[in-house]
Amino acid sequence: MTKGAATMTVRLRTLSTLAAVLATTAIAGSALAADTVKLGYQLPLTGDTAQYGQDFRKAAEIALAEFNAAGKPFKVEIVFEDSRSDAKEGTNIARKFVDDKAIVGVLGDFTSGVSMAAAQVYKEAGLPQLSQTASHPDYAKISKYQFRNIATQAQEGPYNAKWMAAKGFKNIAVIAEQTDWGQSVVGGFSDAVKANGGAVAFSEFFNRGLKDYRSLISKIERAKPDAIYTGFFYEDGAQFLRQLQQLGVKTPVYSTSAAYSPKLIELAGDAAEGVHLTSNFLPTDPAPHIQHFVDEWKARSGGAVPGQFPAQAYDAVRIMLAAVEKASPNPTREKVRDALAQTKDFPGVTGKTTFNADREAEKELVKVEVKGGAFVPVAD
């Protein structure tokens, strides 16, 4: 064999060996990718609403740990990104998630406004988005990729209007925070009140985080309503209720499920007594799967009881994980979207969840009253 031929033979053997190594590496890399599925979760971890995002993350971590410990053929990783409840930041996160081709589904955001801003990005990219709390009626209408597992104000408003009408309340004052969500609270409820033959005696919006409600309360008193319907979260709710009590106002107060949190009672004290609201999660429900979640939450929260929003996040993550499992092996964004759309009677801690043709969650609401410093379900 000539020197040149020998050199060529060595080169061919080297190339063959290199090709084999590359092929093996590619196979290993493919197997690794198949063994781990990524989800994105955008939520406020800093800023004025950070307490909600921190709770969502904790609930998500409980659900994720349970799934990854269940002996599935693959693991799931959740990438958490801080939106600060800012629409611009939420949109930037959405672009980041879209660019990460390993992410097959996303959760969040907290507010309807940020969720809807990010939804425009997910819509164009075909990345399924499931929000645990975006309740604005227009959110799920953005595209076939938007889902939610919470009742909307288009559902909750008429439900509460009917409830209050049955209690004999005809003239109602309506207040809500000045956000897209707050506007949907007022719109959904007020239209239903009028349809039931009642009247809105007074209506006004307030800025989230308002410290002094006395001027607003004075306006409500002058309108002489039979009852007050409110669209606020627990921090604003507690402040409003305390000042109602300080001013000696006895008008009955009703609210949306957004106020359902043990912290409402903790912050408002006995001023919360008698408040009526709706929910689809009761931590006192003896069902084993609900008590399992409550126990896990308490273990990570210094014994604190979870409110509705952590329960919503826990269910949202579990619904997404179930969709990923159904779309496996090799789940894609489109396959996960289709699996989410097929969700029927998912057994969550917030009740069974079925997504209808419009990707809206069909859920049952529960009537609740604060009695003796606790949330108690009521029949009427």
N, C-alpha and C positions, 0 to 999 in steps of 0.2 A: 504493500500500500504506500502510495506517495505521501510525502509530508503534507501536501495540500488536502489530500483526501482524508487523512487522519484528522486534520484540524476541522474539516467540515463535519466529520462524524461526531467529534466531541461537541461541536456547536449544536448539532441536531439533538444530541442526547440532553444537553443543557436546556434547550428550548422545550423539549418534551417534558423534562422534570418540572420546569417552571410552570408550564401549562397545567400539569397535574396539581401542583401546589395551589395555583390560582383557582382551579376548579373546586378543589376541596375547601378553600377559603370562602368561595362564593356560596357553596352549599351550606357551610357552617353559618355564614352570615345570614342566609335565607332562613335557616332553622331558628337562629336567634331572634330574627325579626318576627317570625311566626309565634315564638314563645312569649313575646311581650307586645301588648296592644296599648296604645297611648290615647288618653282622653285629655281634653283641655277644660279648665274650669276658671272662668273670669268672675271675680267677686271683689267687693271692697274690703281690703285688709288693713287699710289706713284711712284716715279722714273721719268725717262726721258719722258715717254709717258703718264704721269698721267692726262694731260689735256684731252686726248681722253677718258680715263676711266671715268673721272668725268662727261664728257658730256654724255657718255653712261648711267651712273647711273641716271642723271637728266632726260634724255629721258625716261628711264625705269620707273621712278617714276611717270612721267606724264601718261604713258600708264596704269600703275597699278592702279593709283588713279581713272582713268576713268572707268576701269573695275570693281573695287570694289564698285563704286558708282552707278553702273548700275542696281542694284536690282537682281543680279544673286543669285541662290540658294546656292552658296558657295563663300568664299573669297579666294584670292590668296596672298601668302607671297613670296617675293623674298629674298633669302639670298645672299648678295653681299660679294665676297672675293677678296682681292687684290693680283693679280698675279705679279705685278711689271713688266710685259712684260718679265718675266723670265720663260723659258721652264720648269725648275726643279720645280719652285714654282707652275706653272700651273698644272703640273702633281700631285703635292701634294694636290692641291685643288680638282682636279678631283677625287682622292681617297676619300677625305673627303665627297664630294657630293655623291659618289657611296655608301659609308657606311651609309649615312642618307637615310633610306628606304622611308621616307616621300617625298623625292624629286623625282618628276616624269619626269623632263626635265631640261636641262641646256642651258644657253646662253653664248656666248663668245668663245674664247677670242678675243682680238683685232688683234694681228698679226697672220699671217698664221703659223709661226713657233711654237708659243705657243699653238695655236688652234690644230695643228696637233699632238703635243706632248701629250696634254690632251686627244685627240681623241682616242689614243691607249688604254687608261684606260676605256673610255666610251664604246668603241667597245667591250671589254671583258665583261663588266658588262651589256650591253644592255640598256644603258641610252641615250636617244636621245639628240643630241647636235645641236644647231642652232647658227651659228656665223653670226654676222651682217657685218663683214668686212674681213673674211679670204678669200682671192681671189686666193690663189695658186691653180693651176689646180688639184693638187693631193689631196687636202683636202677632198673633197666629195667622193673620191674613196676609202677612208680608210675602210668604212663599211656602212651598210645600216642605221646606226644611225647618220650619219653626214649630215647636211643640211646647206645651206647658202642662204641669200636673197640679195646677191650682185653679180654683174657681175664679171666674172673671167677675168684674163689677156688673157686667151685663146679666150675670146669673145671681150674684149676691144682692145687688140693689133691689130687684123685684121681690126676691125672697124676704128680705127684711122689711120692705114696704108692705107686703101682705101680712107679715107677722105683726107689725105695728098697727095696721088697719084693724086686724082682728082684736087688738087690745083696746080699740076705740079711739085711737089717736087720729085726728082729722087734719089739724094744722101743725105742721112740723117745721122746725128750724133746721137747716142743713149747713154744716161747716166742713171744710176739708182743707188739707194742705195745698199750697199753690204749686202743683206739679201736674204732669200729664195724668198720673194715676189719680190724684185728687179730683181732677176735672171729670174723670170717668166715674168716680164715686158719686159725685153730685148729679151728673147726667143720668146715670143708670137708675139711681134711687128716685130722683125728682120726677122723671117721666112715669115711673111706676106708681108713685103716690097720686099723681094727677089721674092716671088711668083707673085707679081704685076709687076715684071720687073725692080724694083729699086735696089739700092745698099746701104749698110750700110758703110758710109764713115769713121766712127769712132765709137768705142764702149768702154766704161769704167765704172767701178763701183766706188763709193765713200762711205766713212763711214758716217753713219747718224750723224748729228750734226756738220759736217765739217764747219769751220768758214771761210776758205780761199779757194775759188774756182778759183783763178786767174791762177794757173798752169794748171788746167783742162780746163779752158776757152781758154788758149793759145794753147793747143793741139787741141781743137775743131776748132779754127780759122785756124790752119795750114792744117786741113783736108778739109777746104773750102766746108762745106756742104750747101745744099739748105735750110735746116731747122734742128732744134734740137728737138728730142723727149726725154722727161724726165720721170723718175719714182721716184718721191719724194713726201713727205708730205709738208704741207704749210710752216713749219719753214725753212726747207732746201730750198724749192722753193723760198721763199722770199729773202733769202740770195744770192742764185744763180742769181736771176733776178736783184737784186741791183748791184751786181758786174759786170754783163753783161752790165748794163747801164753805170757804172763807167768807163768801158773799151771801151765804144763806140761801142759795138757789136750790129748790127741791125738784125742779123739772126732770122727769125721767130721761136718762141718756142711753142711747143705743149706738152700736158701732159695728164696724166691719171686722173680719177675722184678722186684719193687720194689727189690731190692738191686742190680740190674744197672746199674752205672754205672762208668765209668773212675775216678771219684773213690773208689769202694770200695777199689780197689787202691792208688790214690795215698795215701789216708789210712791204710790198714791195713798197707801194705808187704808184707813176706814173710809176715805173719800171715794174709793172704788166700789164700795158696797152698793149693790142694787143695779150696777151697770149691766146691760144686756148686750150680747154680741153673738156672732156666729163663728163656728169653727168646724173643722173636720178631723181634729185630733184631740183626744182626751187622755192625758197621761194616767188617769185613774182607771181607764178601761182595763179589766183583768185579763184580756186576751193575751196568751203567752208571747206572741210576737211583738206586741206593744210593750209589755213589761220587760222583754229582753232589751229593746231599744232604750227604754227608760233607765234600766239598770246600767247599761253600757254608758249612757250619757252621764248619769250621776257619778260613775267611776272616774270619768275624765273631767268632771266639772265641780268637784268638791261637794258632791251631794245635791247640787242644784237640779231642779226638775226642768225638763225641756219644754219649750213652748211650741207653737205650731210651725214656725219657720224652720227650726232645725229638723223637725219631723218631715217637712216638705222637702228639704234638701236630702235627707236620708233616703226618702222614697225616690226622688229624682235620680240620684246616683244608682240606686238599685235597678230602676227601670232601664237606665242607659246600659248598665252592665248586662242585664238580661238580653237587651237588643244586640249587644256585641257578641254574646254567646250564641244567640240564634243565628247571627250572620256568619259565624265561624264554620269551617276554617277559612282563613284568609279573608277576614272582614274588610270590606271597603266602605267608603263613606255612603255610597248609594245603598249598599246592602244593609247598613246600620239604619239608615233613614227608613227603608222599607220595613225593617224589623220593628222599629219604634211605632210605625203606623199600624202595625198588626197587634199592638199591645191591647190585651183584653182581660178584664177582671184581675189585674195585677194586685196581689194581696199585700198592700202596704200598710204602714201604721196610720196613714191618713185615710184609710178606707180603700176599697177596690178602685182601681183606675183603669178606665177604658178610653182610648183616644178615638173620637168620632172621625167622620170623613174630613172635618175641618181641623183636625189635630188638636181639638179642645178636649180637656179632661172631663169626663162625665163623673162627677163626684156628688156625694150626699153631704149636705150641711147639717150641723147639729146646733140647736139653740142652747145658749149658755148664759147663766147669770152669776154674778159674784155674790156669794152668800157666805157669811162667817169667815171672810178672808180667803175664800177659795172659789175656783170656777166649778159651778155645778150645772149639769145638764137639766134643762126644763122641758116640759111637754108643750107649753104654750107661751 
